[in-house]
Amino acid sequence: MAKMTKSQIISALAETTELSKKDVTNLMEVFSTMAYKEVKKNGEFVVPGIGKLVKINRKARTGRNPATGESINIPAKVVVKFRVAKAAKEAVL
């Protein structure tokens, strides 16, 4: 089974909510922009019933170059992860 594309998601939401595709597209854009701003500002953004985006600080560490086996230093960095809500896990699994 293939994954849903953005246009399929927009079509399904428009049909279910009886909103226009233009309104659904605008809502999704505003929602994602809000999520990015909140994660950047507060470190997390919760989507009730689905999960949350969380900003995490990774420590510097030593890794290996798989081609040469040489040790390399990987610098510290900030990454964004998605943590799935317990309700979503239970609904899917």
N, C-alpha and C positions, 0 to 999 in steps of 0.2 A: 504494500500500500504506500502510495506516494505522500509526502508531506504536503500540507496545505500551503499554497502560495499566499502572498500578501493580498492579491486581488481576490482570491477565493475567500479569504477571511473577511475582507471588506464586504463582499457580496452576501456571504452568509449572515453577517451582523446586520446589514441593511435590510435583508429579507425578514430576519427574526424581529428586529426592533421597529420595522416599518419606517425607518429613516432613509433619507437619500444616501447614495454611495458617497456623494460629496461631503455630507455631514459626518458620516462615519469615518471617512478618510481624515477630515479635519480633526475630529475627536482623537483619533489614534496618534496623529502628529503632535497635538497638544499634550496628550497623556505621556508620550515618550519624552518630549522635551521637559516636562515637569519632573519625570523620573530622573533624568540626567542631572537637572539642577539640584534636586533634593539630595541625591547621592553625593554630589560634589560638595554641597553645603553642609549636610548633616551626617553623612556617612552611610545612610541607608534610606531605602524607599520601600514601603510595604504595599503589596497588592493583596488585599484581603482575600483569603481563601485560596490563593495561588502560591504566594511566597514573597520573598523580598530580595532586592538588590542591596548588596553590602560592599562597602569599600574596605579593603584589607591591606595592611602594610606587610609586605614580604621582606624577610631579613636577607642580607647578603649571604651568599653561600658559594661553595666550591662545586663545580660540575665537571663533566668530562666531555671532550669532543669525541663523538662516536667514530669519526673517521680516523683520527690519529691516536686516540686514547690519552691525549694530553689533558692535564688538569687546567681548567679555566676558572676565573673568578666571575661569578654572576652577581651584579650589583643589586642592592636593595631597591625595591620599587613598590608602587601602589597598584593594586589590581582590583577589579570589580568582579564579584561572584554572585551567583543567584542561589539562594537557599530556598528549597521547596517547602511549602507549608505542610504540616502534618495532615491536615484535612485533604490536601491535594494528593499526597502519597496514598492515603487510605482509599480515596475515590478511584485512583488509577490501579493500585495493586490489589 
